[in-house]
Amino acid sequence: MTDVRPGPETAHPSLDELRAEALAGGRKPRRYGSWYAAEHMLRAMRAYGWTIVVGALGQPLVYLFGLAIGLAALIQQEIPTAGGGHVSYLVFVAPSLLMTATIAVASEEFTYPVMAGFKWRRYFYGFNASPLRSPQIANGVVFAASARMFFAAAAYYLFIWGFGAVLPVVTVPAPATAWLSVFVGLLAGWAFGMPLLAYAASLEEDTGQFALVQRFVFMPMFLFSGTFFPLTNLPIWLQWIGWISPLWHATELGRMASFGVPVNGGMLAVHLAYLLVLTVGGYLMAGRIFTRRLAK
């Protein structure tokens, strides 16, 4: 009779070997889990890719045409800068529009996609069932949104450069730091978006809260944060909106980088510190909320 017992080459792996193989297979996604989550979010953006492209390219054209050809033609007053120079109204308003663009992206990416991940499609729970950790899922949302914000800021910068809004046309030479406004815009998006991410992650139901954020947070911030005129032109009882607005702090930094708006070292520190506090505080809060909800 032929011996059909399995040899060493056909022996079944032991339980310890299977466990070791499973652990080895989970190390890579656990190590790069944030990027895997970000990849999913970026791929999901393809469903509304044209919206992203039109928003990043069409919105600057509409605003800049309206300002360069329309409003700027009526506002002849030039704005003083450091060193005794002056810039046109278009140059003055362009950095605030760049900051607004990134904040608008943050208001989209840190709201409904987060609700979809927890409530409507619940794919965050699928991620959490894999070797990915809860903070990595939150990181993936941030990374993907940051990529879109950077694209919007870079596109906006190219447009305002093309319109001559980066190169002052009167007496001030273009500073070599104007390109920093792209990264200031990214910081502005984080400063507004991280607390919003934490808020969105805490919601169990969508009952119109995001629409209220757009109407009663984003819109007043856009109108009363020194976007179209210096904040000091507002009455004192309205200036507080700009003081607590990440848009105003980022706009002041963007104007300083773009054409040298007068600002002392103390205010520079205040602007940066305020944006960083909102970013870090919101990020830490969002990570805790993701961990708590996904542990249920």
Secondary structure, DSSP 8 states (H G I E B T S, - for coil): -------GGG----HHHHHHHHHHHHHHHHHSHHHHHHHHHHHHGGGGHHHHHHHHHHHHHHHHHIIIIIIHHH----EE-GGG-EE-HHHHHHHHHHHHHHHHHHHHHTTHHHHIIIIIS-HHHHHHHTT--HHHHHHHHHHHHHHHHHHHHHHHHHHHHHTTSSS-SSS----TTTTHHHHHHHHHHHHHHHHHHHHHHH-SS-SSHHHHHIIIIIHHHHHSSSSSS-GGGS-HHHHHHHHT-HHHHHHHHHHHHHH-----HHHHHHHHHHHHHHHHHHHHHHHHHHHHHHT-
